[in-house]
Amino acid sequence: MNLINLLAILLVVAVAVFIVIKILTARKNQEVEEEVELDDKTYTLEKMTEFIKKRLDEITKINLYDIGLSEEELKRRKNKKYELKKALKGCTYGDVNDKKYVKELIYDLLSKEYGVDEINVSKAIPFDTPSLLTAQDKFDILLYVYKQQFGYEALTEFIKKYNLAALKYISGEAKPCYVITEEEIGDIYEKENLVLNFNDKLNIVTQRIYQSYKGYSSIDEIRDMNIDGVSGGVSGLPESFLSQVAQTDGDYLDQILDNKVPRACDSIWIFFQGKSIRLAFLSFGSESELKRVCQNIYKYNNPGQLSDSNGYKINEMKDGSRVVVVRPSMSETWAFFVRKFDVKRATLEQIITCDGKDKAIDLLKFLVKGARIISLTGEQGCGKTTMLMAMIENIYETMNIRVQETAFELHLRKIYPTRNILSFRETETVSGQEGLDVQKKTDGSVNIIRRGCNRPRSILDDTSSPSCI
């Protein structure tokens, strides 16, 4: 009887021990899963962006007088704080130096404070698993690698190498068009067979965080490149159309929601060597992100508020690019247009390359030196402003130049800093005609007017339509 009781007790104890071990093992596995899940979420782009926003906010708002620093350290920290505030403001204006400063700080915060290393950096962007990379991931990697070699000519070299600016037929389009597709980016990525080190990966992650925080979203690096321009919000369906489509065609609405039909926020175009090319593989992701870019990209020199009653703004950026922003209800959706002018290339010999170029160049030079009234006309983007820059080189040094523009674009004093040149532009309180009246009271010898059809001509006249002649 005692033996049976002993066996029963041992059996109960064994079962109890087994159950306890089972419970502890299950809990341990659950904790490991939770840790893995937490770890995966910690190193996503969204989480890291939240950390960077919070950390930079702390750095710029901290009260240095409460820390008890020495006078020398206090002065040093105040200068760094001021420099950071200035850079955070300047980088939104298109200042590449301020952008570089902010990105270096983000890089340091991620590597030294957030603990990003060679293993978890791939949880933000799956660098080691090409099949999981999105088209934007692949393009960002390709552009980063090309930028290391070619600088701001990276996009130009990339497009030329793979002939991406050629007319092509794509599915769903009856006629050829200028477009760069997701499939093309995927094929190029495979051909390049790139090998990235940890520094490269973290730099790419840093750029992605920066462009969603202080930059211009998916076009941030593209805008810095030496191309003719970039625009967004100019194709695809605006958000306001979705409710109309929902009432009339449910199947079409399903295609839109499945991203088979591009929306306005999927619209990114570049202007490259006279061609408007759609980047079909890039997107702002949402209407709110497109709106954020439009609200920030025109802010240099405080041009005033873009509002429903004042639905457009024409301004310049820190690097001299022209930017035009429009918004509803003036336009059907938020949109922006950045036009860049490469003053280093503006010479007649570089612009005119066709047969008989020597005679054409000589004729233009004689017209300018003879102080003839000249009108440059043509469609948008045909090169009127670039031609005008090239012709100015042939104006005699002894002649003073006065310029009237809608927005500062020529920046002639950057090219000819020793010449007598002064530019005027329209403002909310001073019209173009009033600017011309002021010019008449100055000692100008040559008047350059960049205008629309309703303003008077002068010696050099850059008009926007042939009907103005």
Secondary structure, DSSP 8 states (H G I E B T S, - for coil): -HHHHHHHHHHHHHHHHHHHHHHHHHHHHHHHHHHHHHHHHHTSHHHHHHHHHHHHHHHHH--GGGTT--HHHHHHHHHHHHHHHHHHHHGGGT-HHHHHHHHHHHHHIIIIIS---TTGGGGTS-TT-GGG--HHHHHHHHHHHHHHHHGGGHHHHHHHHTTTTS-B--TT-SS-B-EE-HHHHHHHHHHH-----HHHHHHHHHHHHHHHHTS-GGGHHHHHSSSSEEEESSSSB-HHHHHHHHHH-HHHHHHHHTTSS-BGGG-EEEEETTEEEEETT---SSHHHHHHHHHHTT-TT------SSS-EEEEE-TTS-EEEEE-TTTSSS-EEEEE---GGG--HHHH--STTHHHHHHHHHHHHHTT--EEE--STTSSHHHHHHHHHTTS-TTS-EEEEESS----HHHH-TTS-EEEEE--SSS-HHHHHHHHHTTT-SEEEEE--TTS---SEEE-S-GGG-
